[in-house]
């Protein structure tokens, strides 16, 4: 399991959006359909990812998914129905907003590697998996100075590599704002790579439809302040208020739900520490607490609310527990609806 500090750093990296990492796909030849694919992707297919071009001659069969403090990538593989290609998965969040998703992730092969200090797959262990595709949450997952196999080293063994387009940076520099569209881009890319583009399109269309329906219900309602908190997960600080969401994909999620993050930052800051004094004078209409292996996340939410009796959220005991749907991944529509119901319940009666 990740330490709280390492996890928070990884989660921060997984929400960053960096320009210059857009992905484009070029089909080059005909493809024969198989029982497990749709026969739509035309192999070899060339995919530009993080400024380099990778060519797939067939759908991957030995996939390794690195940790990175994310479950967005492995969740996408499960949602697309191609998780049977995974030979080693390092991602696990211990909870999910999708029924049975956490159990499905935990049931995947782990590769039985000994993790490094970042709780991820070190170079030799990675090469020993003999992958034909390695998926990392960020560009840092291929950094030699962190003890990882580089994209070049993996290419030399015949393995392609992939990073979600919003997370290409190795250093964590931010020059853009992550949105739900980045989740859709991930699904489209994986749909092409694994020859299931139809499944990807259906997942995206279902998500877009669900979000549009929710957004329409709250469109004319006043925006409500939503506080998104990661209880007890601050770096070097175990208080409930040392890891509050600032810039990230969650702001797009909150916005489409008819809310606003009062601590949103557009300067690349992902998490902030907010004093109790500042929180006391900030109107909060709804509280979201993020569950990461918490022994009692409801108790954490109630503990936070009790400290601010002046909040509207406290007066109505208005909180919700979310986990993976606020991050990059296939389930942002679930978070949009849950948050909308939290801050505009009258629209869903």
GINORTA-V23428 format. One line per field, one symbol per residue. ss: DSSP state (H for helix, E for strand, - for the rest). psi: psi as a letter, one per 20 degrees, with the letter a starting at -180 (. if undefined). A space follows every 10 residues. Layout:
ss = ???
psi = ???
This chain:
ss = ---HHHHHHH HHHH------ ---EEEE--- ---------- ----EEEEE- -EEEEE---- --EEE----- -HHHHHHHH- --HHHEEEE- ---------- HHHHHH---- ---------- --HHHHHH-- --EEEE--HH HH-HHH---- HHHHHH---E EEE-HHH--- ---------H HHHHHHHHHH HHH---HHHH HHHHHHHHHH HHHHHHHH-- ---EEEEEE- ---E--E--- ---EE----H HHHHHH--EE ---------- EE---HHHHH -----EEEEE ------HHHH HHHHHH---- -HHHH---EE EE-HHH---- -HHHHHHHHH HHH-HHHH-
psi = qqrhghghgg hghiiqpprj jqpqpophrq qpqrhirikg poqqppppok jqppppirpq hnpporejkq jgghhggghi kjiiipiopi ppiiqqippi ghhhgiiqqi ikqoqaijla orgghghiil qipppqhrhi ikphijjqpr hgghhhjjpr qqpphikhqh ijqpjapqrh hhghhggggh gggjllhggg hggggggggg ghgghhhjhj qqpqpppoqn pjjqojojri jimppdprhh hggggijkaq oikpqjjipg qqppqhghhh jopphqpppp onkphnhhhg ghgghhimii qhhghjlnrq preiiirpaj khhggggghg hgilhhij.
